């Protein structure tokens, strides 16, 4: 049977697409490809990707009417949060730890809540 094997892309509307891409490159380390799209490529991008549905009335995506939330796998959550804080990025003080990893949340310049996930390192 043919099946989906991961997320091929996440496409978001933005008021200022170029500036939002530059912000992601500067603060999250996601490098732009030809044409300006941001992409993860190569061996360091390997890992689990989760596709999940939430109830329509969830507050997990933050305040307001946000209809989606992007979850980025990160290599060092604490270090990234220090960098983001120093850059003035809005950071949720809440943290969650589970057997499969650690989570934190930030907001991008357009007010979208973004989840950061450091998976448990195996090996």
C-alpha positions in Angstrom: 0.0 0.0 0.0 1.3 3.5 -0.8 1.4 5.8 2.2 2.5 9.2 3.4 6.0 9.1 4.9 6.3 12.6 6.4 5.5 16.3 5.9 6.6 17.6 2.5 5.9 21.2 3.3 3.9 23.6 5.4 2.5 26.5 3.6 1.4 29.6 5.6 -0.1 32.9 4.6 1.9 35.9 5.9 1.4 39.6 5.8 5.1 40.0 5.0 6.4 36.6 3.6 9.9 37.7 2.9 10.5 39.3 6.3 9.0 36.2 8.0 11.3 33.9 6.1 14.3 36.1 7.0 13.2 36.0 10.7 13.0 32.2 10.6 16.4 32.0 9.0 18.0 34.4 11.5 16.3 33.1 14.7 15.5 29.4 14.0 18.3 28.5 11.6 16.0 27.4 8.8 17.9 28.3 5.6 16.2 29.6 2.5 16.4 27.6 -0.7 16.2 28.8 -4.3 13.0 30.8 -4.7 12.9 31.8 -1.0 11.2 28.8 0.5 12.6 27.5 3.7 13.6 23.8 3.8 15.2 21.1 5.9 17.4 18.9 3.9 20.1 16.3 4.5 20.8 13.9 7.3 20.4 16.3 10.2 16.7 16.8 9.1 15.9 13.1 9.6 13.5 12.2 12.4 9.9 11.9 13.4 7.3 14.2 12.0 3.9 14.3 13.7 0.6 15.1 11.9 -2.2 15.4 14.4 -5.8 16.8 14.6 -7.0 18.8 17.6 -10.5 19.7 18.7 -11.8 22.9 17.1 -12.1 24.6 20.5 -8.5 23.8 21.6 -6.5 26.6 23.2 -3.2 24.6 22.6 -2.5 26.9 19.6 -2.6 30.0 21.7 -5.0 32.9 21.9 -7.2 34.0 19.1 -8.3 32.2 16.0 -5.0 30.5 15.0 -6.1 27.5 12.9 -2.7 25.7 12.9 0.5 25.5 14.7 3.9 24.5 13.4 6.1 22.2 15.5 9.8 22.4 14.8 12.2 19.7 16.0 15.3 21.4 17.5 18.7 20.1 18.5 19.2 22.1 21.8 16.0 23.6 23.2 17.7 25.4 26.1 20.4 27.0 23.9 17.8 28.1 21.3 15.6 29.7 23.9 18.5 31.7 25.3 19.3 32.9 21.7 15.6 33.7 21.1 15.3 35.6 24.4 18.4 37.6 23.7 16.9 38.6 20.3 13.6 39.8 22.0 11.4 36.9 20.7 8.2 36.4 22.7 8.6 33.1 24.6 5.9 31.3 26.6 7.3 30.5 30.1 5.6 27.2 30.1 7.7 24.0 29.5 6.6 20.4 29.1 8.8 17.3 29.5 7.7 13.8 28.3 9.4 10.5 27.8 9.7 11.4 24.1 11.1 15.0 24.5 10.9 18.5 25.8 8.6 21.3 24.5 8.5 25.1 24.6 6.5 27.7 22.6 7.3 31.0 21.0 5.5 33.5 18.8 6.7 34.6 15.4 6.5 38.3 14.4 3.0 37.9 13.0 1.6 36.5 16.2 1.6 32.8 15.3 2.3 30.4 18.2 5.1 28.0 17.3 6.0 24.8 19.2 9.6 23.8 19.7 10.4 20.2 20.4 13.7 18.6 21.4 13.2 14.9 20.9 14.9 12.5 23.4 18.3 11.6 22.0 18.7 7.9 21.4 22.1 6.3 21.6 
